[in-house]
């Protein structure tokens, strides 16, 4: 990449360690100033000179073929010879080049993790699509990711679920609509518990019986698990999400005893009001609860066993937990206990938090029954996409399949374009539009580029891009598009470093905007062989790169819309 070559020259000129200058290079505020800029503020103290003087001096001393330098205040600007470097940039922009980012490390990504006997609501979308995008990003970078769906299939909520079923449930209603009936029972339990003091103790007893292997408790638990998995898998199929491992919390039941034993042997367990805890006063955190006063386990116990299994058995070198921001303290406690257990790899455990998702301004709450079912949202998005497509292109073949891709893509992109830590107030109407910062806009731009290529067919002529680019008049729209096409690896690296799929989504939007600007200012299928060759190559590079970015996000790319 040209930016690496310029950075290497700067490192040599300033007698810096290799790789020091590259992160400091940036884009000038005005493209007329150059293609890259190097701020000289940080050199002022070391060289004891004004940044403006340093920039002027470096402009005179910097020498590289085809690179023109100039000083603009405290900035050293670099302008590339466009005809000379266009073939190199085009080659670097091609999809399929091996990445230099990854180191082959095995990364376990904990994602999605819905609760059994609860509906798959819009609130589960964030962990699912953020985790899936991170998985693809790590894979594209040359790492070895493992996706794990850590199902919430254990815990006191099952005592509540069983209690509610025993008191008010109907096997007929449960068989007819298992998830909705389970939700109704769960909501009724919490409503009734505000007036009936016997419900909570009864629920705790049912969970105790479940942990002890009581036949009736286990039978009902297994039924709730089976019907829930069938429901979840339908949603995953529509979202295009799969998992390398589906291991619920119950999988670790026989592994928690070893954790408790080790904590006790290392003198880390202390009694507190009848419960067993690990003190974290030195970390300025409340104690981490390991065993409740009735002897039953709790989330931290299972998550400790889970982390040990993922490292010791799955061979994880890095553990990521894509879980809502409200669980930040929980993971800080778990990671702190791992450090106290002398697990050095605890430093490679990371909580990847994300903000709350509201739907049309409403906060979701399973306990109160305020759930927007994801399936209903997906169906509505597909219906809206189908209506728009029918108006735009009524003769489109495979319209239903395209509407499915566009509608679901709109939902996924509508989430991933946002910084994951921020709160989202999701608007379905905005997400499905074909204009603005939406998934359909990027998909439509990809389809437009493919349409141009189909019209060009084999009539592009015998002139190669390398030959044509030397004589091509590189206007700003063409040049900016080519440069941005070459930024994909830097964006992928940045996205992984920040655990931010929004970096890739924003890159896709940038490419779509730049291509549309290029398309409107330049006739692609022109009679000039040189212009045609260059512009068709830019169109092909854009089509391939847009598909690549959408693939990373888990969004399909129809060839025609």
PEFEN-V952217 format. One record per helix or strand of 2 or more residues. SS is the DSSP state (H for helix, E for strand). FROM is the first residue (numbers start at 1). LEN is the number of residues. Records with the same first field share a line. If there is no record, write none. Layout:
SS=FROM-LEN ; FROM-LEN
This chain:
H=2-13 ; 22-3 ; 31-3 ; 41-7 ; 51-11 ; 82-11 ; 122-19 ; 156-13 ; 171-6 ; 178-16 ; 198-14 ; 215-25 ; 249-17 ; 281-3 ; 299-14 ; 325-16 ; 344-5 ; 374-19 ; 399-18 ; 428-4 ; 439-18 ; 465-7 ; 476-10 ; 488-10 ; 501-21 ; 529-25
E=25-2 ; 36-4 ; 67-6 ; 75-6 ; 106-6 ; 144-6 ; 245-2 ; 269-4 ; 275-4 ; 288-4 ; 318-5 ; 349-4 ; 357-3 ; 424-3
